[in-house]
Amino acid sequence: MKHLTRIFNSLKPFDWCDAFYKFGFDDGDGHVHTFDVAAHLTKQGYDVKIGMTGIHNSVINSITQNGKEVLPLNNPFIRYGYEHPRNYLPNKIIAELDKAFPFENALSGNEFYFKQLDCD
């Protein structure tokens, strides 16, 4: 089952990776699903912290399990909020999020909207 967002009276899949980007979910102007992604990780046994990255967007900035941080927060080469989460998240978390929030063949908001209207 795809997780969808209603936009312009049509449905748009969302990418769970946006929950880790400073400018994700249309820079916070779209439907923000950071808390949905965090809730799913919490159900999987992780403790998740969310922080603000400006005045209107939230990102996941800490994931711990059994008291240990699973994000490599001490790595100076990773810029959280800017770096693609597939470059630093553990494979187990990536696989779980891919399974829970599939995003294959997703179109951008405008492409999806016009496709729904059968427009080119």
Steps between C-alpha positions, in 0.01 A plus 500: 500500500644835402497789741346789315448869552195680364607795288287697254226237541733225382739271683877540516738238645756637742862407544598405856845650433340846524465440875880542522539804269501861611306589186290182490127490438516812284705679764228440755235661282361167386345222702775425750526130588802515730286393795355208300850372424605551863189316625581205278857484627370520856277197433814318386663556839698818438492821699472787255560871554377768265645849476407814315719624213369850473161646563279240337670169425583206722754222450598181676832579665551207738414131494605290796450134585578355841653833598744508208485755221474328161573816299870575457462844661873539564591462134618845382443405135123462537290815490171396656206660332693527173656157447283226346393272787577188295867602534505471879199307632557134590385260228245346736324835548511579128344164416228544762412851382501392135260221588273722710502801265553377143573776254581324173401675180385809686458819305551856612188678621435683173568196281265290712230764501502538122518125447181467709333752270631320189689813401841522341 
